[in-house]
């Protein structure tokens, strides 16, 4: 069986930056085992499998090289980029994912793709796991939690850039990942995302976690429209807007590869 595959660099307008995702549009679902094997073979942060439900409506599933992921922003952006490129007259589509429901995506006139995610603002916790405290080289200023990750707030941007993780300890926090964040001089806030239990050492750009980061920083900075930067080696810029129980996250994307795989 041959399948078309696209590899897209998401949350960037420059190749080899942002976060890469593979997108495979299928007519019928493959077995979970085969989709996981393809994701392992691709060895990217995520491989998105997309199945058309009806006109402009799709179901989406995301696989890291380790496991299926409940919610992935950059691979949703990548899948949207592919669909909008194939259907240039279409400006709005809807994805359905079991863990998060409907996700609306719009192609904006300025080249950005805007995704509407649920607001997943984290809550402050006081009983902080020792694996988290000992797993990071810099002591947190504040720790919060939502259904995806621990949010570690630092006092300075330098803390976010310099902090190191102990992989074996951070893995013990599964199923939760860890995002470290601080206010930024150039942007409203920056972050880094560690997810050794679910995907890899450090994710280049994580769209989904900004559904928690954006409302967190909106409350701290008293502003609803924010510019974020994920400070990984590749790096990526995200425009965020908090609108009640929804978070609008926008980014650009560029094509890296288009081809076929044989499975």
TAZITA-V533406 format. One record per backbone hydrogen bond with DSSP energy under -0.5 kcal/mol. NH is the residue of the N-H (numbers start at 1). CO is the residue of the C=O. Records with the same first field share a line. If there is no record, write none. Layout:
NH=CO, CO
This chain:
3=261
5=259
6=23
7=257
8=6, 21
9=254
10=8, 19
11=252
12=252
17=14
18=234, 235
19=10
21=8
22=46
23=6
24=48
26=24, 50
35=31
36=32
37=33
38=34
39=35
40=36
41=37
42=38
43=39
44=39
46=20
47=63
48=22
49=61
50=24
51=59
52=26
53=57
54=57
57=54
58=94
59=51
60=96
61=49
62=69
63=47
64=67
67=198
69=62
76=72
77=73
78=74
79=75
80=76
81=77
82=78
83=79
84=80
85=81
86=82
87=83
90=87
93=105
94=56
95=103
96=58
97=101
100=97
101=97
103=95
104=116
105=93
106=114
107=91
108=106, 112
111=108
113=251
114=106
115=249
116=104
117=115, 247
119=245
120=118, 211
123=145
125=143
128=126
132=129
133=129
134=130
135=131
136=132
137=164
141=153
142=153
144=151
145=123
146=149
150=177
151=144
152=150, 179
153=142, 151
154=181
160=156
161=157
162=158
163=159
166=135
167=165
169=166
170=166
171=167
172=168, 169
173=170
174=171
176=173
177=148
178=194
179=150
180=192
181=152
182=190
184=188
188=227
189=227
190=182
191=229
192=180
193=203
194=178
195=200, 201
198=195
199=195
200=195
203=193
207=205
210=206, 207
211=208
212=209
213=209
214=210
216=212
217=213
218=214
219=215
220=216
221=217
222=218
223=218
226=224, 240
228=238
229=189
230=236
231=191, 229
232=204, 230
236=230
237=11
238=228
239=250
240=226, 238
241=248
242=224
243=241, 246
246=243
247=117
248=241
249=115, 247
250=239
251=113
254=9
256=7
257=7
259=5
261=3
263=1, 261
